[in-house]
Amino acid sequence: MIVTVEDMMRIEPCDIANGNIFLQPEEIEKFVAWLSLKENDIRYKAFLLLQEQSKIDNSVYPFWDVFRKMLKNENSYQRSLGAMMLAENVQWDVELKMRDTISEYLELLFDPKPVTIRQCIQSLNVIVQKEKIYNGKITDAICGFEIMEIRESMRKLILLDIIYVLLEIKKSDNTSLINNFIFEALSGEILDIKSKKAIEQQL
């Protein structure tokens, strides 16, 4: 039983990654609360444990509304954590709560923090792998993303994130919007030759 923060911090990252830690309901509730602590190392360890548990079963799903509220948090780190936790729990969303959440989720594409935008888009890739019914809304949102409004140093990374989401969606929904977006990206100057070749290999 993980009782204290010190107990949690002693858990080895490899044990988390290998799925060797199975959380009890009271531990899950405690870790969700610890996500709001100011100490980054504690928050991150709690997140990793909850994220891994979410891959195993639906025991973290009851805290969906907590994660949803985090999308509106003043702290960008909290917004990112909320997005990532929701993405992991879409596969357990039998109540289809994401239908009411997706618009708020996609607002993170306009986040003032480029890092949060990246984590949002990368989490969208998790969502489309687990649930197809949001493909249309996600496609519309990321294909309409104004990449030139992002600072230059982040444009390539964010554009690649978007393309990888679209490539995943394309496996089941091969639309002209997706194909046109990817074609324009490959024809543009934001991506380097190596990146373009890697994308072309997946088409």
TATA-V290378 format. One record per residue. N is the residue number from 0. BURIAL is b if it has 24 or more other ideal C-beta (glycine too) atoms within 12 Angstrom, else e. Layout:
BEGIN
N & BURIAL
N & BURIAL
END
This chain:
BEGIN
0 & e
1 & b
2 & e
3 & e
4 & e
5 & e
6 & e
7 & b
8 & e
9 & e
10 & b
11 & e
12 & e
13 & e
14 & e
15 & b
16 & e
17 & e
18 & e
19 & e
20 & b
21 & e
22 & b
23 & e
24 & e
25 & e
26 & b
27 & b
28 & e
29 & b
30 & b
31 & b
32 & e
33 & b
34 & b
35 & b
36 & b
37 & e
38 & e
39 & e
40 & e
41 & b
42 & b
43 & b
44 & b
45 & b
46 & b
47 & b
48 & b
49 & b
50 & b
51 & b
52 & b
53 & b
54 & b
55 & b
56 & e
57 & e
58 & b
59 & b
60 & b
61 & e
62 & b
63 & b
64 & e
65 & b
66 & b
67 & b
68 & e
69 & b
70 & b
71 & e
72 & b
73 & e
74 & e
75 & b
76 & b
77 & b
78 & b
79 & b
80 & b
81 & b
82 & b
83 & b
84 & b
85 & b
86 & b
87 & b
88 & b
89 & b
90 & e
91 & b
92 & b
93 & e
94 & e
95 & e
96 & b
97 & b
98 & e
99 & e
100 & b
101 & b
102 & e
103 & b
104 & b
105 & b
106 & e
107 & b
108 & b
109 & e
110 & b
111 & e
112 & b
113 & b
114 & b
115 & b
116 & b
117 & b
118 & b
119 & b
120 & b
121 & b
122 & b
123 & b
124 & b
125 & b
126 & b
127 & b
128 & b
129 & b
130 & b
131 & e
132 & e
133 & b
134 & b
135 & e
136 & b
137 & b
138 & b
139 & e
140 & b
141 & b
142 & b
143 & e
144 & b
145 & e
146 & b
147 & e
148 & e
149 & b
150 & e
151 & e
152 & e
153 & e
154 & b
155 & b
156 & b
157 & b
158 & b
159 & b
160 & b
161 & b
162 & b
163 & b
164 & b
165 & b
166 & b
167 & b
168 & b
169 & b
170 & e
171 & e
172 & b
173 & e
174 & e
175 & e
176 & e
177 & b
178 & e
179 & e
180 & b
181 & b
182 & e
183 & e
184 & b
185 & b
186 & e
187 & e
188 & e
189 & b
190 & b
191 & e
192 & e
193 & e
194 & b
195 & b
196 & e
197 & e
198 & b
199 & e
200 & e
201 & e
202 & e
END
